[in-house]
Amino acid sequence: MSTNSAALRVEGVSISFGGLRALNDVYLEIGKNEVVGLIGPNGAGKTTLFNALCGLVTPDSGSFYLDGHKHAFPRTDALVDLGIARTLQGVGLFADLTVLENVMIGAQHLAQTGLISAALARNTKDENRIRERARIALERVYAGGLADRRADTLSYPDTKRVAIARALVSEPKILMLDEPAGGLGAQDIEWLNVLIRNLSAQMSVLLVEHHMDVIMSVCSKLYVLNFGEVIASGDSETVRRDPAVIAAYLGTGNS
């Protein structure tokens, strides 16, 4: 099943926390310019796998490939260089900074270590370049008019837009979205669907989401986790009809 053309591929990923096996022999592949959904019931291991791909958790075993080349599982401070960016479930904006400053942090290696003041105190050509990239990223999510607002004055849907812009400013090859539709209304979800489809023209997208209308609308391929194992994978219709998926996830009222 593995291909050298995949933007990202992991195989044999296993992770244990104490005596609990959180992931067991997990395989996942994201093609170039493909939107892939990762679904499953609460506690299935989705966040653990996401965190392993972002360097927040170190697998006990497994292999990691980018563009067909084997790498060590990434460290958080190496994500920008590897062309990977992610959003967080909790948005994670800095309330006392402007929207533009929050987005600029997404292009900074120092942001990974929390040295925000150092990251922003750069009166150089680099800062000007990053500022322009941040403005472009905001325009991509239709939030250019928010640039000078403080983050703590935004509506919740607007914080979601800004969080995605912050991930986009590093110009990733792989964008990982962690429950981007959480807390959004129908109109904002439709905007999100359009945005994800548009972004896939420039990058690959991995999406963890509980909103099945989003998953079924934008994803060309799904992986379903349950109790730390992939129980099904394939296109949305194949997965929707899989008896194991119906029993484990879609049959629990989340259809």
N, C-alpha and C positions, 0 to 999 in steps of 0.2 A: 504493500500500500504506500510506502514511503516514496517520495519523489525528490529529485535534486532541484526541481523548480520551486519548491515550497519556500515561502518567505520565512516561515518558522515551523519547526517540527520538534516535538519532544516524544520520547518513547521510553517505556520501562520506568516511569516516574513513580517512586514509592516514598512515602513520608510517614513517619510515626512520631507521635507525641507521647512519650512515656510508653504505656502499653497499648495505646490506641493507634490503630492503623488508619490514618487520615486519607491517604491515597495508596492505591495498590496497582502497580504495573499500568499506569495511565499512558495512553497514546493520544496525541493531538497534532493536527497538521493544518496550517493556514496557507493557502495559496496566495500568490501575488495578486493584489487588488481584489481580494476575496473578503466577504464579510462572514465570519464564523460565529455562531452562537454557542455558548456553554450554559446548559440549563441543568436543572435537577432540584429536588426538594431541599429545604433547609438542612444544613449539616451534611450535604452530599460530598463536599470537598471542593466546591467551585472556588471559594476565596483562597483556600490553601494552594490550589494550582495556580491561580492568579499571582499569589505572593511568591511562589517559587519562580515564576517567569520574570518577576521583577526584583529578585534578590532579597526579598524580605524573609524568605524561608529557604533553607538549604536542604535539598532532597537527600534521602539516604542512598538512593540509587537512581539511575536514569541518564539519558543522553539528551543533549540540547544542540540543535542545528539551526543556523541562520544561512539562508540562501544556499543550502546544501552543504555547508561547511560546519564541522563539529566544533563547538565551543564549550568551555566551562559554563555552568549556569551563571548568569550575570550577577554582578554586585550592583547595588542601587546606584553607586556613583559612576557606573559604566553604561547606564541605560542610554543616555544621550548619544554617546559615541557609537553605540550599537544600533541606533535608529529606532529605539523603543520608547514609547511614552504611555502613561496610564492616567486615568482619572481615579478619584477616590469616591467611595459611597457617600462620605460625609462632606463632599465638596472641598473643604480644607482651605478656604480663602483666608487671608490675613485681614482682619476686620479694619485695622487702622491704616491700611494702605489703599491707594487708589486701585481701580480696576486695571489700569495700564501697568502699574507696578506689580500687581499680582501676576499678570500675564508674563511680564518680563522675567519673573523668577523661573518660569518654565524653561527658559533657555540657559539657565545658569547652573553650572556644575556645583557651585557653592550652595545652591538651594538644597541639594541633597544632604548637606551637613548642618543645615540650619543657620548658616552664617548670612542671614538675609541682609543685614546692614552693609556688609562687605560686598555682597553681590550687587547692591544698588548704588553704592558710592563709587561709581566708575565714570569719571568725567573724561571719557575717551571716545575714539571712533567706535570701539566695540559697543559701548553703551548706546550710542546713536543708532548703530546697526540693529541692536537688539530691540530698541524702542520702536523702530520702524517695523521690524518683524512682528512685534506685539500688536501694533496697530493693524497690520494685515490680518493677523490671526483673529482679532476681534471682528473685523469686517467679514471674515469667512463665516462667523456664527451670527452675523447680523446684530452685532453688539458694539459697533464702532462708536455710537453715541454715548456709550457708558464709560468711555475711557477715563474721564476725570472724576467720576463718582467714587466716593469711598465705598469699599466693599460692604460695609455694614448698613448701607442705605438701599441695597438691592432687594428686589423681590426674590423669592426662592427660585422661580424658573430662570431669572436672569443670572443667579449665581451658578446655575448649571451651565449656561452658555459660557460664562467666563471660565469655569473650570475646564471646559473642553478647549477653549481658546488657549489656555495656559499649556495644555498638552500639545496643541498644534504648533506652538511657537518654535519648538525645537525641530520642526519639519521632519517628523518621524516617518519611517517606512512601515512601522507597525504601531497602530493605536489600540490600546486596551481600555475599554470602557466598562466601568464597574457600576452596574445598575443605573445607567444614565436617566432612565425614565421614572425612577422612584420619586414619588411626590409630585409628579407633573399631571396636569389635566389633559383632556383629549386634544385641545388645540396645540399645546406645546409638544405633545407626543407626536402629532403629525409633522410638526416642524422638525423634530428630532429624526424621524424616519427619513425625511427628505435630505437632511444634513448628512446622515450616515451613508445614504446612497451616493451623494455627491462626493463625499470624502473617499469612497472606495475607488474613484478614478485615479487618485494619487497615492493611495496607501492601502495596506491590508488592515482589517479591523477585527479584533476579537471582542466579543460582547457577552458579558454576564448580565442576565436580565430576567426578572420574574414576569414582566408584562409580555404575555405570549403574543399579543397582537403586534408588538414591536419585533419580536423574534421572527415570527412568521412573515412579516412584511419585508424585512431587510436582509435576512440571512440566507445565503445560498447553501450552507451546510451547518448541521447541528451536531454537537456532542452532548450526550446525556450522561451525567454522573449520578450514581446512587451508592451510598455507603463506600465512597472513595474509589469506585470502579466505573469505567465506561460501559454502560449497558446497551447503548445504541449510538449509531452515528449515520449520517447521510443527509439527503435533502429533507426539507421540512415535511413533505407529504409522507415520505418513508418513515420518518421518525414519529409523526403524528399517529400513524397506524400501528406502530410497534406495540405488541401486547405488554412488553416489559415497561415501556414508557408510560402507557396508559395506567398500568397498575402503580407505578412508582411516583408518577408526577402529574400527568395530565388528568388522571382519574381522581385527583384529590381536590378538585374544585378550581384548578388553575387553568382550565382550558380556555 
